[in-house]
Amino acid sequence: MLVPAKEMLDKARAGKYAVGHFNINNLEWTKAILQTAQELKSPVILGVSEGAGKYMTGYKTIVGMVNGMLEELNITVPVALHLDHGSYEGCLKCIEAGFSSVMFDGSHYPIAENVEKTSELVKICHEKGMSIEAEVGAIGGEEDGVVGMGECADPNECKAIADLGVDFLAAGIGNIHGKYPANWPGLSFETLAAVKEKVGELPLVLHGGTGIPADQIKKAISLGVSKINVNTECQIAFAEATRKYIEEGKDLQGKGFDPRKLLAPGTEAIKATVKEKMELFGSVGKAE
């Protein structure tokens, strides 16, 4: 059964580890992440961007697939199904479809409008027993066609949003989506510490987890980051393994063209990536 992300993140913050949020794009992705979480006894958050939601034909399809897998694969670890960077309308659709958590990204609105919309969604989500994430300060890089450089959030704005009752908060600390450029200056731990001081015990979220050096990830976790989003790294691993399979001509051997065989190496590559991240984040064994 799907659970909201609040409890697993409160535990993570108290235990000084982070729960991985891994974006899903199709059946292989979902299956690989769930199987790895179960094998490693780790809580996990399945993230769905609005673009991926559209690609998979809609949020009801995704809820049906994930709920079916939890049952068929005998998944006993806590799993949250979370809308990533949701619009106001997107959040309402996911609430209706049966997600257990949503992120409302109101970072592009003026702060007053962000506050108003966030307040409304907090009320709806909490009435339905769901968790809600909000964002302050745009995360750089490309996210569904929106490109920005990694900005740092204003700690006072973070407090204003945190005070609305959100369950966890994504604050920009110089992190970006996608691959990091060679001249990236690294995470701003001063911003993170200042935000933490303003929001207290609220679990913080680090978007753009692909490509941040391990030591910076560990430092961010020690400063209150309890949820780390990973997407690009799984996509690259999947593409590389699939390319290798085809370049070695394996799709031409026997029934190697069968999609179940063709997609298997990529699926294994996602599992390996997820395992590596869960070990780095410290979430292995935390669901026992």
C-alpha positions, 0 to 999 in steps of 0.5 A, spaced: 500 500 500 502 506 498 504 511 504 505 518 504 512 520 504 512 524 511 513 519 516 519 516 512 522 523 511 521 525 518 525 518 520 530 519 515 531 526 518 532 524 525 536 518 523 541 522 519 540 519 512 536 520 506 530 517 502 531 516 494 526 519 490 527 516 483 523 518 477 519 513 473 518 513 466 515 506 464 514 499 467 521 497 467 523 503 471 518 502 476 519 494 477 527 496 477 526 501 483 521 497 487 525 490 486 531 494 489 528 497 494 525 491 497 532 487 496 535 492 500 530 493 505 530 501 503 524 506 503 523 509 497 519 515 493 517 514 486 517 520 482 513 522 476 514 528 472 508 531 469 511 530 462 512 522 464 505 522 467 503 524 460 507 519 456 504 514 461 497 516 458 495 519 465 496 519 473 490 513 473 494 508 469 500 510 473 497 509 480 494 502 477 501 500 475 504 501 481 499 499 486 499 492 482 506 491 482 506 492 490 501 487 490 504 482 485 512 483 487 510 482 495 513 489 496 513 490 504 517 496 504 514 503 505 513 506 498 510 513 496 508 515 489 509 522 488 508 528 483 515 531 481 514 539 480 507 539 479 503 545 477 497 547 481 492 543 476 497 537 476 497 536 483 489 536 483 489 531 478 494 526 482 490 527 488 484 525 485 488 519 481 490 516 488 497 518 489 500 518 496 504 525 495 505 531 491 510 536 490 507 543 488 512 547 484 510 554 485 517 557 485 515 561 479 509 565 482 510 571 486 511 569 493 504 571 495 501 567 490 505 561 491 503 562 499 496 562 497 496 556 492 500 552 497 496 553 503 490 551 499 493 544 497 496 543 504 489 543 506 486 538 501 492 533 502 492 533 509 485 532 509 486 526 504 492 523 509 497 525 503 504 529 504 506 535 500 512 538 498 513 545 496 519 549 493 523 556 494 528 558 489 528 555 482 532 549 481 537 550 475 538 546 469 532 543 465 526 540 467 520 539 462 523 544 458 524 549 463 532 551 463 535 555 469 541 556 473 542 553 480 539 559 484 539 559 492 533 560 496 531 566 500 531 563 507 526 568 509 521 565 504 523 558 506 520 560 512 514 563 510 512 557 505 514 552 511 510 555 516 504 553 511 504 546 514 508 543 508 511 536 510 518 537 506 521 543 502 525 543 496 530 549 497 535 551 491 542 551 494 545 551 487 543 545 485 541 543 478 537 538 474 541 534 469 548 534 468 552 539 471 557 543 467 564 543 468 564 550 471 559 548 477 561 552 483 558 546 488 552 546 493 552 552 497 552 549 504 551 556 507 544 557 504 543 550 507 545 552 514 541 558 513 535 555 511 535 549 516 536 555 522 529 558 519 525 552 518 527 547 524 526 540 524 522 540 517 525 535 512 529 538 506 529 536 499 535 536 494 533 536 487 538 534 481 542 529 485 545 526 479 552 528 479 553 531 485 560 529 489 558 524 494 562 528 499 557 534 498 551 529 498 553 526 505 554 533 508 547 535 505 544 529 509 548 531 515 545 538 515 538 536 514 537 534 507 532 527 508 530 526 500 534 526 494 532 526 487 535 522 482 533 521 475 538 523 469 543 518 472 538 512 471 536 514 464 544 515 462 545 508 465 539 505 461 541 508 455 548 505 455 546 498 457 541 498 451 546 501 446 551 496 449 546 490 447 545 492 440 552 494 439 554 487 441 549 484 436 545 481 441 538 483 438 540 479 432 541 472 436 535 468 437 530 472 439 534 477 442 529 482 439 524 481 444 523 487 448 523 483 454 530 481 452 532 488 449 530 492 455 533 487 460 540 490 461 537 497 461 533 495 467 539 491 470 543 498 470 537 502 473 537 497 479 545 498 480 544 505 479 539 505 485 543 500 489 549 505 489 544 511 491 541 508 496 547 505 499 550 513 499 544 516 502 544 511 508 537 508 507 539 501 506 536 496 512 532 502 514 525 499 512 526 493 517 
